[in-house]
């Protein structure tokens, strides 16, 4: 969760900086969203596997 929060702070700062440029677009935001979805999917799978191992 700490890593995710840190990445969100960096991404937010990046988005705020890029919003002032004339070439800002949604492609960076879409990339961030895709990476976030992947990160949370990996986290959910990892937690599920750990939970199943502990319950054995």
Biopython code that builds the backbone (N, CA, C, O; Angstrom):
import numpy as np
from Bio.PDB.StructureBuilder import StructureBuilder

atoms = [
    (1, "UNK", "N", (0.823, -1.185, 0.000)),
    (1, "UNK", "CA", (0.000, 0.000, 0.000)),
    (1, "UNK", "C", (0.871, 1.255, 0.000)),
    (1, "UNK", "O", (0.505, 2.276, -0.582)),
    (2, "UNK", "N", (2.009, 1.168, 0.649)),
    (2, "UNK", "CA", (2.917, 2.314, 0.676)),
    (2, "UNK", "C", (3.447, 2.590, -0.732)),
    (2, "UNK", "O", (3.511, 3.740, -1.167)),
    (3, "UNK", "N", (3.819, 1.539, -1.426)),
    (3, "UNK", "CA", (4.320, 1.699, -2.800)),
    (3, "UNK", "C", (3.238, 2.294, -3.683)),
    (3, "UNK", "O", (3.501, 3.207, -4.466)),
    (4, "UNK", "N", (2.030, 1.783, -3.561)),
    (4, "UNK", "CA", (0.915, 2.282, -4.360)),
    (4, "UNK", "C", (0.650, 3.755, -4.068)),
    (4, "UNK", "O", (0.425, 4.540, -4.989)),
    (5, "UNK", "N", (0.676, 4.129, -2.802)),
    (5, "UNK", "CA", (0.470, 5.530, -2.441)),
    (5, "UNK", "C", (1.564, 6.423, -2.982)),
    (5, "UNK", "O", (1.296, 7.519, -3.476)),
    (6, "UNK", "N", (2.804, 5.954, -2.888)),
    (6, "UNK", "CA", (3.921, 6.734, -3.429)),
    (6, "UNK", "C", (3.812, 6.927, -4.930)),
    (6, "UNK", "O", (4.070, 8.013, -5.448)),
    (7, "UNK", "N", (3.424, 5.858, -5.629)),
    (7, "UNK", "CA", (3.244, 5.962, -7.082)),
    (7, "UNK", "C", (2.102, 6.918, -7.424)),
    (7, "UNK", "O", (2.175, 7.649, -8.412)),
    (8, "UNK", "N", (1.065, 6.913, -6.620)),
    (8, "UNK", "CA", (-0.051, 7.823, -6.867)),
    (8, "UNK", "C", (0.364, 9.278, -6.683)),
    (8, "UNK", "O", (-0.060, 10.149, -7.443)),
    (9, "UNK", "N", (1.185, 9.537, -5.685)),
    (9, "UNK", "CA", (1.677, 10.905, -5.474)),
    (9, "UNK", "C", (2.529, 11.351, -6.659)),
    (9, "UNK", "O", (2.376, 12.465, -7.160)),
    (10, "UNK", "N", (3.422, 10.475, -7.100)),
    (10, "UNK", "CA", (4.259, 10.807, -8.259)),
    (10, "UNK", "C", (3.421, 11.018, -9.507)),
    (10, "UNK", "O", (3.657, 11.959, -10.266)),
    (11, "UNK", "N", (2.451, 10.156, -9.723)),
    (11, "UNK", "CA", (1.591, 10.293, -10.899)),
    (11, "UNK", "C", (0.771, 11.569, -10.830)),
    (11, "UNK", "O", (0.632, 12.269, -11.834)),
    (12, "UNK", "N", (0.228, 11.881, -9.663)),
    (12, "UNK", "CA", (-0.550, 13.108, -9.513)),
    (12, "UNK", "C", (0.273, 14.350, -9.788)),
    (12, "UNK", "O", (-0.194, 15.285, -10.438)),
    (13, "UNK", "N", (1.492, 14.355, -9.294)),
    (13, "UNK", "CA", (2.392, 15.476, -9.560)),
    (13, "UNK", "C", (2.684, 15.584, -11.050)),
    (13, "UNK", "O", (2.695, 16.675, -11.619)),
    (14, "UNK", "N", (2.919, 14.445, -11.664)),
    (14, "UNK", "CA", (3.182, 14.413, -13.104)),
    (14, "UNK", "C", (1.981, 14.922, -13.897)),
    (14, "UNK", "O", (2.142, 15.704, -14.834)),
    (15, "UNK", "N", (0.776, 14.481, -13.523)),
    (15, "UNK", "CA", (-0.425, 14.932, -14.229)),
    (15, "UNK", "C", (-0.640, 16.427, -14.068)),
    (15, "UNK", "O", (-1.021, 17.106, -15.021)),
    (16, "UNK", "N", (-0.400, 16.940, -12.877)),
    (16, "UNK", "CA", (-0.567, 18.373, -12.642)),
    (16, "UNK", "C", (0.424, 19.176, -13.474)),
    (16, "UNK", "O", (0.087, 20.231, -14.011)),
    (17, "UNK", "N", (1.648, 18.668, -13.575)),
    (17, "UNK", "CA", (2.670, 19.357, -14.368)),
    (17, "UNK", "C", (2.328, 19.313, -15.856)),
    (17, "UNK", "O", (2.453, 20.317, -16.556)),
    (18, "UNK", "N", (1.903, 18.162, -16.329)),
    (18, "UNK", "CA", (1.600, 18.009, -17.755)),
    (18, "UNK", "C", (0.319, 18.708, -18.176)),
    (18, "UNK", "O", (0.148, 19.009, -19.357)),
    (19, "UNK", "N", (-0.585, 18.975, -17.243)),
    (19, "UNK", "CA", (-1.849, 19.608, -17.620)),
    (19, "UNK", "C", (-1.646, 21.028, -18.133)),
    (19, "UNK", "O", (-2.494, 21.558, -18.851)),
    (20, "UNK", "N", (-0.547, 21.635, -17.773)),
    (20, "UNK", "CA", (-0.274, 22.996, -18.221)),
    (20, "UNK", "C", (0.284, 23.040, -19.646)),
    (20, "UNK", "O", (0.310, 24.104, -20.266)),
    (21, "UNK", "N", (0.730, 21.892, -20.169)),
    (21, "UNK", "CA", (1.317, 21.899, -21.508)),
    (21, "UNK", "C", (0.230, 21.861, -22.577)),
    (21, "UNK", "O", (-0.893, 21.425, -22.324)),
    (22, "UNK", "N", (0.575, 22.316, -23.749)),
    (22, "UNK", "CA", (-0.380, 22.358, -24.856)),
    (22, "UNK", "C", (-0.638, 20.967, -25.433)),
    (22, "UNK", "O", (-1.639, 20.764, -26.120)),
    (23, "UNK", "N", (0.240, 20.018, -25.166)),
    (23, "UNK", "CA", (0.100, 18.685, -25.755)),
    (23, "UNK", "C", (-0.435, 17.658, -24.755)),
    (23, "UNK", "O", (-0.276, 16.454, -24.956)),
    (24, "UNK", "N", (-1.065, 18.129, -23.684)),
    (24, "UNK", "CA", (-1.569, 17.182, -22.696)),
    (24, "UNK", "C", (-2.716, 16.372, -23.288)),
    (24, "UNK", "O", (-3.505, 16.878, -24.086)),
    (25, "UNK", "N", (-2.793, 15.111, -22.887)),
    (25, "UNK", "CA", (-3.838, 14.239, -23.394)),
    (25, "UNK", "C", (-4.165, 13.155, -22.396)),
    (25, "UNK", "O", (-3.620, 13.122, -21.293)),
    (26, "UNK", "N", (-5.044, 12.283, -22.784)),
    (26, "UNK", "CA", (-5.485, 11.221, -21.891)),
    (26, "UNK", "C", (-4.631, 9.959, -21.975)),
    (26, "UNK", "O", (-4.846, 9.022, -21.206)),
    (27, "UNK", "N", (-3.676, 9.918, -22.887)),
    (27, "UNK", "CA", (-2.884, 8.696, -23.041)),
    (27, "UNK", "C", (-2.061, 8.393, -21.790)),
    (27, "UNK", "O", (-1.911, 7.227, -21.425)),
    (28, "UNK", "N", (-1.538, 9.400, -21.141)),
    (28, "UNK", "CA", (-0.772, 9.177, -19.913)),
    (28, "UNK", "C", (-1.678, 8.697, -18.793)),
    (28, "UNK", "O", (-1.310, 7.803, -18.031)),
    (29, "UNK", "N", (-2.836, 9.274, -18.693)),
    (29, "UNK", "CA", (-3.799, 8.856, -17.684)),
    (29, "UNK", "C", (-4.256, 7.425, -17.925)),
    (29, "UNK", "O", (-4.418, 6.659, -16.975)),
    (30, "UNK", "N", (-4.463, 7.063, -19.170)),
    (30, "UNK", "CA", (-4.859, 5.695, -19.503)),
    (30, "UNK", "C", (-3.753, 4.707, -19.150)),
    (30, "UNK", "O", (-4.035, 3.615, -18.657)),
    (31, "UNK", "N", (-2.517, 5.072, -19.392)),
    (31, "UNK", "CA", (-1.390, 4.221, -19.023)),
    (31, "UNK", "C", (-1.291, 4.033, -17.524)),
    (31, "UNK", "O", (-1.028, 2.930, -17.046)),
    (32, "UNK", "N", (-1.499, 5.105, -16.785)),
    (32, "UNK", "CA", (-1.476, 5.021, -15.319)),
    (32, "UNK", "C", (-2.600, 4.124, -14.819)),
    (32, "UNK", "O", (-2.395, 3.312, -13.917)),
    (33, "UNK", "N", (-3.772, 4.265, -15.394)),
    (33, "UNK", "CA", (-4.913, 3.446, -14.986)),
    (33, "UNK", "C", (-4.671, 1.973, -15.290)),
    (33, "UNK", "O", (-5.002, 1.110, -14.476)),
    (34, "UNK", "N", (-4.102, 1.680, -16.446)),
    (34, "UNK", "CA", (-3.811, 0.289, -16.809)),
    (34, "UNK", "C", (-2.769, -0.302, -15.861)),
    (34, "UNK", "O", (-2.910, -1.443, -15.420)),
    (35, "UNK", "N", (-1.735, 0.459, -15.550)),
    (35, "UNK", "CA", (-0.718, -0.024, -14.622)),
    (35, "UNK", "C", (-1.327, -0.247, -13.240)),
    (35, "UNK", "O", (-1.017, -1.243, -12.587)),
    (36, "UNK", "N", (-2.184, 0.657, -12.787)),
    (36, "UNK", "CA", (-2.838, 0.508, -11.490)),
    (36, "UNK", "C", (-3.721, -0.724, -11.437)),
    (36, "UNK", "O", (-3.734, -1.445, -10.439)),
    (37, "UNK", "N", (-4.459, -0.965, -12.511)),
    (37, "UNK", "CA", (-5.306, -2.157, -12.567)),
    (37, "UNK", "C", (-4.461, -3.416, -12.502)),
    (37, "UNK", "O", (-4.810, -4.362, -11.796)),
    (38, "UNK", "N", (-3.359, -3.437, -13.228)),
    (38, "UNK", "CA", (-2.464, -4.591, -13.206)),
    (38, "UNK", "C", (-1.874, -4.787, -11.811)),
    (38, "UNK", "O", (-1.822, -5.909, -11.308)),
    (39, "UNK", "N", (-1.434, -3.703, -11.191)),
    (39, "UNK", "CA", (-0.826, -3.764, -9.858)),
    (39, "UNK", "C", (-1.809, -4.334, -8.838)),
    (39, "UNK", "O", (-1.441, -5.195, -8.039)),
    (40, "UNK", "N", (-3.051, -3.865, -8.858)),
    (40, "UNK", "CA", (-4.037, -4.347, -7.899)),
    (40, "UNK", "C", (-4.456, -5.785, -8.201)),
    (40, "UNK", "O", (-4.775, -6.534, -7.278)),
    (41, "UNK", "N", (-4.461, -6.179, -9.453)),
    (41, "UNK", "CA", (-4.744, -7.571, -9.809)),
    (41, "UNK", "C", (-3.662, -8.487, -9.259)),
    (41, "UNK", "O", (-3.970, -9.530, -8.684)),
    (42, "UNK", "N", (-2.410, -8.113, -9.427)),
    (42, "UNK", "CA", (-1.300, -8.903, -8.883)),
    (42, "UNK", "C", (-1.391, -8.962, -7.360)),
    (42, "UNK", "O", (-1.156, -10.017, -6.771)),
    (43, "UNK", "N", (-1.725, -7.861, -6.723)),
    (43, "UNK", "CA", (-1.867, -7.836, -5.264)),
    (43, "UNK", "C", (-2.993, -8.753, -4.804)),
    (43, "UNK", "O", (-2.834, -9.480, -3.824)),
    (44, "UNK", "N", (-4.114, -8.729, -5.491)),
    (44, "UNK", "CA", (-5.247, -9.570, -5.111)),
    (44, "UNK", "C", (-4.909, -11.047, -5.267)),
    (44, "UNK", "O", (-5.255, -11.857, -4.406)),
    (45, "UNK", "N", (-4.246, -11.399, -6.344)),
    (45, "UNK", "CA", (-3.860, -12.794, -6.559)),
    (45, "UNK", "C", (-2.873, -13.236, -5.487)),
    (45, "UNK", "O", (-2.996, -14.334, -4.944)),
    (46, "UNK", "N", (-1.903, -12.396, -5.183)),
    (46, "UNK", "CA", (-0.917, -12.721, -4.157)),
    (46, "UNK", "C", (-1.568, -12.912, -2.791)),
    (46, "UNK", "O", (-1.252, -13.865, -2.080)),
    (47, "UNK", "N", (-2.466, -12.018, -2.426)),
    (47, "UNK", "CA", (-3.161, -12.143, -1.144)),
    (47, "UNK", "C", (-4.027, -13.393, -1.091)),
    (47, "UNK", "O", (-4.121, -14.045, -0.050)),
    (48, "UNK", "N", (-4.655, -13.726, -2.202)),
    (48, "UNK", "CA", (-5.486, -14.923, -2.272)),
    (48, "UNK", "C", (-4.637, -16.180, -2.084)),
    (48, "UNK", "O", (-5.027, -17.086, -1.346)),
    (49, "UNK", "N", (-3.505, -16.238, -2.732)),
    (49, "UNK", "CA", (-2.609, -17.392, -2.606)),
    (49, "UNK", "C", (-2.096, -17.509, -1.176)),
    (49, "UNK", "O", (-2.074, -18.606, -0.619)),
    (50, "UNK", "N", (-1.691, -16.420, -0.588)),
    (50, "UNK", "CA", (-1.205, -16.447, 0.800)),
    (50, "UNK", "C", (-2.293, -16.905, 1.760)),
    (50, "UNK", "O", (-2.039, -17.691, 2.673)),
    (51, "UNK", "N", (-3.496, -16.412, 1.548)),
    (51, "UNK", "CA", (-4.614, -16.789, 2.409)),
    (51, "UNK", "C", (-4.897, -18.290, 2.320)),
    (51, "UNK", "O", (-5.129, -18.947, 3.335)),
    (52, "UNK", "N", (-4.875, -18.814, 1.123)),
    (52, "UNK", "CA", (-5.130, -20.254, 0.946)),
    (52, "UNK", "C", (-4.039, -21.095, 1.578)),
    (52, "UNK", "O", (-4.324, -22.147, 2.150)),
    (53, "UNK", "N", (-2.797, -20.652, 1.485)),
    (53, "UNK", "CA", (-1.683, -21.401, 2.105)),
    (53, "UNK", "C", (-1.779, -21.381, 3.615)),
    (53, "UNK", "O", (-1.467, -22.380, 4.262)),
    (54, "UNK", "N", (-2.201, -20.266, 4.195)),
    (54, "UNK", "CA", (-2.315, -20.169, 5.641)),
    (54, "UNK", "C", (-3.473, -21.007, 6.185)),
    (54, "UNK", "O", (-3.413, -21.486, 7.317)),
    (55, "UNK", "N", (-4.520, -21.183, 5.385)),
    (55, "UNK", "CA", (-5.686, -21.934, 5.834)),
    (55, "UNK", "C", (-5.500, -23.447, 5.729)),
    (55, "UNK", "O", (-6.355, -24.202, 6.194)),
    (56, "UNK", "N", (-4.426, -23.892, 5.141)),
    (56, "UNK", "CA", (-4.189, -25.339, 5.018)),
    (56, "UNK", "C", (-3.715, -25.915, 6.278)),
    (56, "UNK", "O", (-3.467, -27.119, 6.352)),
]
sb = StructureBuilder()
sb.init_structure("model")
sb.init_model(0)
sb.init_chain("A")
sb.init_seg("    ")
for serial, (resi, resn, name, xyz) in enumerate(atoms, 1):
    if name == "N":
        sb.init_residue(resn, " ", resi, " ")
    sb.init_atom(name, np.array(xyz, "f"), 0.0, 1.0, " ", f" {name:<3s}", serial, name[0])
structure = sb.get_structure()
